[in-house]
Amino acid sequence: MKRMTQVLAITLALFPAAQALAEATAIDVRKTNGCGCCLSWMKHLEENGFVQTGQDMFGGLLVRFKLDNGVPQRMVSCHTALIDGYVIEGHVPAADIRRLLEERPDAVGLAVPGMPYGSPGMGPEDDREAYDVFLIRKDGSTEVFSSYAEG
């Protein structure tokens, strides 16, 4: 009986870790070599349960990759990621990516155009400038997916 209790205790102790591992979602990030904000955004993803891989691309090839994957020029930022059939452009918060994957809209993906200060990877969130996360529709139109107020 003691052995069974020990096995049960170990199993329960490992359950949160196993659950977190099962919830980890792979994301493939395309960026330019040595971009610090891209690396900081990738760390934000990792801290929020994403398993990320990175691939460096030369500037022109990265721009072509963005356009080929349906990112309108007005939505471009410094890095582009692919996750479960969606494109993530720029400093999109992990919570918005999770919401996208839960809701599964018929869309290209999400974008935070430019590099707003205080977005993930771009400085402290408590001192951020206001910015929007846009949903990119397949026809190239966009709509606000979520908004972040000035912090």
N, C-alpha and C positions, 0 to 999 in steps of 0.2 A: 504494500500500500504506500509505503514511504517513497519507493522508487517512482510510482505512478504520480504522486504528488509533485515530486521534483521535475519530472518530465512535463507535467502540466504547467508548473511555474515557469520553466524555461520557455515553453511554447508561448505562453502569454507575454513573457518579457520580450520575445522576439517579434511578436505580432505587429507592433507599430513599425518596426524596421522593415518587415516583409511587406506591409501595406504601402509604406513610402516607396519602396523599390518597385512595387507593382504599378504605382501611380506615376513613376518617372516616365516622361515622354521625350522621345528623341527629337532633336531639332538640329538642322544643318545650317550653319551660318556662313555666308560668303562675305568677305571683307577685304580691305587692303592690308598689306603687311604692316604690322607694328602700330596699328591704330589703337591708342589707349582707351578711347571711349567705347570702341567695339568690344575690347577685352573686358571692360567694366560692365557692359551690358550682358555679356556672356556669363560673367560671374553672378550677376543679378538672376539670370535664368537658372543657373546651377543652385543658388541659394533657395530657389523656389521650386525645386524638384524636377527640373528639366535636365536631360542628359544631352549636352551640346557637343557638337563637333564643329571645327572651324576649317575653312579653306580660304587661303589667300588668293586673290585675283588681282591682276593689273587693272588700273582704272578704267580703261576702255572696255575691257572684257566684262568688268563688273557692271558697268552701265548697260551694256548689251544684255547681260543676264537679267537685270531688273526689267527692262523693256520687254524682253522675250517672255517673261513670266507675268506680264500684265500689270506692272506698276506704272501708272501714268507719270509722265515727267514732273508734273506739279506735286507729286507725292514722294519724290525721291529724298533719301537720306543717305547716311554713310554705309550702312550694311543691309544685307537682305538675307532672310532666313526662309527655309522651307520646313513645314511641319504638317504632317498628316493631310496633304492635299492643299494646303494654304500657303500663301506668301506673307511674311512678316517683314515690313520695311521700316527700318529705323528703331528708335528707342521706345518701343511698345512695352508697357508694363506687363509682367508675367500674369497678373490677374486678368488682364484683357485677353491674353492668349488663351488662358484656361476657359474663359467665358466663350470665346470663339469656338473652341473645340467642343464645348458642351452644347451650345446652341446650333452649331453646324449650318449657318446660313449659306445660301447659294451665292458665293462670292469668291473673289480672288484672294482676299485676305485683309490684313490690317496695315495701317501706315501711320507713323508720326513723321510728317515731313520736316525737313530741316533738322536741327539739333537743339531742341528747347532746353534751356538751362533748368536743371532739377528733374528732368525725366531720367529714368533708370540709366545709369552710366554717364550722366552729364552733370553731376554735382548733387548737393544735398536736397532731398525732397522737401525739407521744411523751409527752404529758401528758393523755391522754384518759381519760374514764370508760368503763367497760365498756358495750357496747350490742350489740343484735342487729339484723340485717336480716331482715325477715319476707317470706315469699312469701305473697301474698294469693291464695287460691283463688277460683274463680268463685262458689262458694256462700257466700263471705264469711268462711270459716274461714282461719286463718293457721297457718304453721309456720315455724320458724327456718330461714332460708336460709344464713346465716353469722353468726358471732359474733366480736366484737372484744373482746379482754381489756383491762383497765385498763392504761394505758401509763405 
